[in-house]
C-alpha cells in the first residue's frame, strides 16, 4: 500500500528501452575501468617488492652494485650479520588492552601491555605458523612474544633500516617444511646468503626503499580515490537516467 502511492517518472516504452541500452553500455564501460583499477591496485604490492629487491641488490645505483666495486660489497650468511633468540612468553590474559606498550607476535602487533621487554627499533621475525618469516620493526619500546624471534646485530656493521628491509625481502621460509605448522629458527636462516654493502651504502639503499614505499602509498591512495569517484559516477549516471535527477 505504501509503494502504490510512490510516484516515479515513467517515460514511453521506446524511451525506456533506450535508457536501458545506454545504461548497459555505460555500466559496462565503468565496470571495465573499475576492473583495470582493481588489477592495478592488486599488482602494486608486487611491483613495490620487486623495486625494493632491485634497490637492495644495488641494481638501481650505478657503480655500487655487487661486483662493480668489490670492496664495497660482501656475500655473507645471515648468521654472520645477526643472531636471533625467541621472544618472551606472554598470554592474552597477561596483556592489558589499555596498556601503552605494543606486543608483537608473528604477525605484528597482537595486543598491548603495561611494560616493555625490548627497546625501540627492535626487529621481530615471525617464528611459527602462517606468518613465520614475516618481519616487523617497532618504532617504540615493545614486548615480543615467543611466537617471534628477536634479531640482535652490531649497529656499527649493519644499518637497522637496511637490515629490516633486507630481511623483509629475503625468503626466510625457504628451509621450512610444507606442513600446516611451518617453523623457522636461527639454525634454519643463518645459512641464507645475502649481499651486504658498506654501512654508508646500506643507509643510502634503505632511504631509497623507504622513498619507494612512500611513493607507492601515495599512488595507492590516488588510485583508490579515482576508483571511489568512478563508483560514485556510476551511481549518479543511473539515478539521472532513471529519475531525471540525482536522488537524495
N, C-alpha and C positions, 0 to 999 in steps of 0.2 A: 504493500500500500504506500510505503514511503517512496519507493523508486518510481511508482506510477506518476507521481507529481513532480519529478525532477525533469526540468526542461533541458534539452540539448539540441544543438544545431544538426539538422538532417538535410544535407543537400540532395539534389536529384541523383538517381541511381548511376547515371553516367559520370557525374562528378565524384560520387563515392568510389567508383572503380578507378578513376584517375588518381584520386588521393591514395588509395591502397597501392596502386602501381608505383607511384612516386615514393611513398614511404618505404616500400620494399627495396627500391633502388638505393635510396638514401641510407637506410639502415644497413644494407649490405656494404656500402662504401665506408660508413663509420665503423662497422664491425671489422672490416679489413684493416682500417687504421689502428683500432684498438688491439687487434691481434699482433700487428707488427710492433706496436709499443710494448706489449707484454713480452714478446720474444726478445726485444732489445733489453728490457729490464732483467729478464732471466739470464741473458748472456753476459751482463755487466760483471757479475762476480767472477766469472771465468776469465774475462778479459783483464780484470784488475789483478787476479792472481798470476796470470801469465806475464803481465807487465812487471809485477813485483819480483817474480822469479828472474826475469831478464835483468832487472836492476841489480839484484843480489849477486847475479853471476857476472856483473861488470860488463854486460853486453850493450849498455846504453851510454857508457862513458868511454870515449876514445882514449886509449893509452893506459887504462887502469884495469882492463880485463885480465883474467888469468892467462899467463903465457906472454903477454905483451911486455910486462915489467916483472920478471920472475921474482925478484927480491921483495916485491910488494905483496905477493900472494903466497899462501902456503896451503897445501892439501892436508887437512887434518881430520882425525877421527873426532866425533863429538866428545868422546871420553877425554880428549886432550884439552878441551876448552871449558868443560863444565863437569860437575858432579851433581847427582840428584839424590834426594832422600824423600821418604814418604812424609806427607803432611801429618798433622796431629789429629787424632780422633776427636770427633765432636758429634754428638747425637742431635737430632732435631729438638728433643726436649731440653737440651742444654742451651740451645740458642735462645736469643731474646729478639723477637720481631721488632721491638722498639730500640734495639741497640744501634750504635753508630758504626760498628766495625763490620765491613763486608766479609762474608765467609765464602771462600772459593772451594768448589768441588771440581769434578771432571768437566763440567760444562759452564764454567764461570761462576758468578755469584749465585749461591743457593740459599742464602739466608743472612742473618745479622747476629752480632754477638756483642757482649759488653767489653771484651778485652781482645787485644791483638796478640798474635804469635810471631808475626813476620813484619818487616819494615815495608814502607812504600817502595814500589819498584820491584816487588817480588814477582818472579816468573813461575807460574804454576802450569804443569802439564798433566792433562787427564791421564789417569793411570789404568783404569779398568772400565769395561763396558763399552757402550756405543760411542762415547766421546773420548775414549782413550786416544792420546796423541794430540788432542786439542790444546792449544797454547793460549794462556791468558797472562796479562800483566796488570798488577794492581797499582793504581795511582796514589794509594794511601795505605796506611798500616792495615793489616788484614789478618785473617785466620785462613789457613789452608787445611782442609780435611785430609784424611788418609785415602780419599778417592783420587788424590792428585799427588804428583811429585813436585818437589820444590828444587829449582835449579840454583846451584852455587857456582860462582865463577869469579875470576880476577878482573875487576874493572880496569886495571892497568893494561890488560891484554884484549879485553872484549868489551865493546860498547853495549850497554844494556839494550837500547832500542834496536841495534843491529841484531843482537842475539835473539831478541823476541821475534823479529821479522824472519830471521834465518830459520828458526825452529818452526815458525808458523808455516813456512813454505818448503819445509823438508818433510818427506814422508816418514814419520816416526813409527808408523804402524807396519812397516814392510816385513818385520820379522814376527808379527803377532800371528796367532793361529786364526783359522777361519771359523772357530767355534762361536757359539752365541755369546760368550763372555770373553772377548779379547782382552789381553793384558799386556802392558809394556812395563819395562823395568830398566834400571841403569844398564844391566847386562845386555839387554836387547837393543838399546840405542847407542851405546858407547862406541860400537864399531862402525857406525854410519859415517861415511866420509863427506866432508863439506869443504868448500873453498873459502878461506879466511884471509882477507887483505889486512893491511896495516890499520892501526886504530883510526888514523885520520880518514882513510878511505871508508872504513866502516861507518863513521859518522856521516860522511857525505852520502853514502848509499842509503842509510836509514832515513835521512832527511828527504831523499828523493822518493823512497817508498811511501813515506807519510804524505808527501805532496800529491802523489798519485792517488792515494786513498782519499784525501780531501776532495780532489777534483772529481773522482768517481761518485762520491757522496753528493756533490753539487749537481752533477749530471743526473743522478738518480732522482733527486728532488725535482729538477726541472721537467724530466720526462713524466714523473708521476703527476705533476701539475697539469701538463698537457693532456695526459690520459683522463684526468678528472674533468677537464674542460670539454673533451670530446664526449664523455658520458653525459654531461650537462647539455651539450648541444643536441645530442640525440633525443633527449627528453623534451627540450624546448621545441625542436622541429616537429615531434609527434603531437605535442599539445597544439601548436599553431595549425597543423594540418587538420586535426580532428575537431578543434574547437574554434579556430579562427583567432585564438589569442592564447597567451600563457596563463595557465590556471594557477591560482594562488592557494 
